[in-house]
Amino acid sequence: MNVKRLLLPLLLCGFVGFLCFSCSKDAAQSQTKDTNELVAIDSLTVELHKIDSFMNSGQLVHLDVYEIGKLKSISISAQKVTAGDLSTTWINMRKDCGNEYYYSFEDARLLSEECPYFINAINTINSNRDRVVDHEERFAYMTKDDIRILAYSNAGKKWTFELSVDCHKQNSSISLNTDDIEELITLIEKAQSKIKEIK
């Protein structure tokens, strides 16, 4: 009788312990799975983080900048950073902000994987240039590093097109006409070719 009384609490403690271990194991596996899915889904953010890690790695960093061209006050270049045995590349957009901020330039990175979608968005937006709308309408495409292409129109008015290096800062934008849009696509394609060359 006394043995049964002693065994019952021990069995209950063992069962609770098993449940806790099982739950924590499932939670750990779930957390690993979620992390893996996040990396797969948001690889562009991971790549941007990797670039920042290289630049702030606490070791000697080598940066190559290949100027591609300029669209109004935005310079476009292909860049490669090397830290130790690791390196990565990207397309850089730099906007001359005219000393409005405590620094005079705003930089943003366009990753190679984003280029086809960025160019497709530009073409889609541009194809609406001659369309007349009877209400307010907007198109916008934004990259992972906050580069934004924007088009908007009000009833009966012409479309306005803008490219922004940082969509959160008003002075980082330029207006675009048809020739500017074609030039932007040309510069991005040239930068893509340079990225393939320097990888």
N, C-alpha and C positions, 0 to 999 in steps of 0.2 A: 504493500500500500504506500509506504513511504518512498519506495523506489519509483513508483508510478508518479507520485507527486513531484519528485525531483526531475524525472525524465521529461515531463510535459513542458515545464518552462524552458528546458534545454532544447527540446525539439522546436518549440516556438521561436526561440532566439536564432537557431540555426536556419529555420525557414525564412525568417525576416532578413537575416544576413545574406542568404542566397538571392532573395528578391532584390535587395539593395545592390549586390554585385552585378546581377543580371541587368538591372535598370541602368547602372552607371556604364556598363559595357555597351549597351545599346545606344546610350546618349553619346558616348565617345565615338562609336561608329557613325552615328547620325551626324555628329559635328564634323568628322572627317569628310563624309560624303558631301555635306553642305559646302564645306570649304572647297573641295574639288570642283563641285558644280559652279561655285562662284568664280573660280579661276577660269573655268572653261567658258562661262557665259560672259565674263567681264575681262577678257584677256587684254583689251586695249588699256583699261585702267591699270592693270598689272604692268604693262609695258611702260606706261608713263611713270609709274612708281619706280620701275627699274632704272629709268634714265635719271630720276632724281637721286636714287641710291648711288649710282655711279658718280654723279657730280659731287656728292657729299660723303664719299667713301673713306675719307681720311687718308687717301693715298694720292700719288701723283696722277693727275687726269690729263689726257691729251685730247683736245677738241679740234677737229678739222671742220672748217666752214667754207663751202663752195657756193659763191654767189651765183644765183640763177638769173635774176632780173628784178625789176621794180615795177609795181603797178601803183601809180600815184605816190602816196606816202608809205606804201607797204612794200618792204623788201622780202623777197623769197629766196631761201637758200637751202641747200642740202647739207646736213650736218652729221658728223660721226663722232661719238665720244668713246674713248678707250681708257679703261682703268685696269691695270694689270693684264690678265689674260682675257678679260671680258670687253666686249664692245657692242654698241648698238647705234642705229641710224634713225633719222627722221627728217621731215621737211619742216623748216622753221619759217614762220611769218613774223616779221618785225615791223611795227607801226611807229613812225615818228609822231609822238604825241605833243610836240611843240613845247616842251618844258612845263606842261600843265601840272604834272605830278612832280614829286620830289626826284624822280628819275625821268629821263626824256623819252624812253622807249618802252613799248609793250611787246613782249614776245609770246608766241603760242606755237605749239607743236602739232603738226599734222602727221599722223602715223601712216606708213605705206598701206596698211590694211584698210584704212579709211578712204583712201584716194578714189577708188571706183565709185563708192557711194556718194562722196562729196561732189565729184564731177557729174554724176547722174542727177543729183539734186539741183546743181546749177543749171544743167540742160533743161530739166523739167520746169524749173522756175522761169527760165528765159523763154520757154515755149509759150508762156502765157502773156508775153509782153504786149501783144496787140489785142488781147481779149478785153472787152468792155464789160464791167460788172455793174449791177444795179444795187449793190450793197457793199459794206466794208468786207474786204477779203485779204487774207495774209497767207504767205508760205514761209516756212522757216526750216532750216536744217542746221544743227549744231553738232560739232565734233566733241570728242571726249575732253579736249583741252579748251573748250569754250569759243572756238572759231565758229562764227555764224554767218550764213548767207540768208538774207531776208528780202522778201518782196511784199509790197502791200499796195492796195488801191481802195479808194472810196467810190461811191456811185458816180459813174460818168467820168471819172478822172483817170489820168495816165498812171501806170504802175511806177513805183519807186523801188529801186534795187540798192541794197547795201551789203557790204562785206565788213564784218567786225572781227578784229583779232581777239578781243575780249568782250563778249556780249554784256558784261556787267559794267563796262566803263564807256560812257558816251563818246569820249574823244578817241576811242580806238576804232571808229567806223569811217568808211569812205563810201561815197555813192558810186554806183556803177551804171554805165551806159552799155549798149550792145557791144561796142568795140572792147570795152573794159572786160566784159564777161568772156569774150573770146580770148583775150590776152591772158586772163586769169587761168583758163583751162590750159592754154599753151604752156604757161609757166609751171603749172602743177605737173604736167606731163613731162616737161624737161627735167624737173626736180626728181620725178620718179625714175627716169632713166639714169640720172646721176647716182641715186641711191643704190640701184642695182649694180652699178659700176664699182662703188666704194665699199660695198658690204664685205 
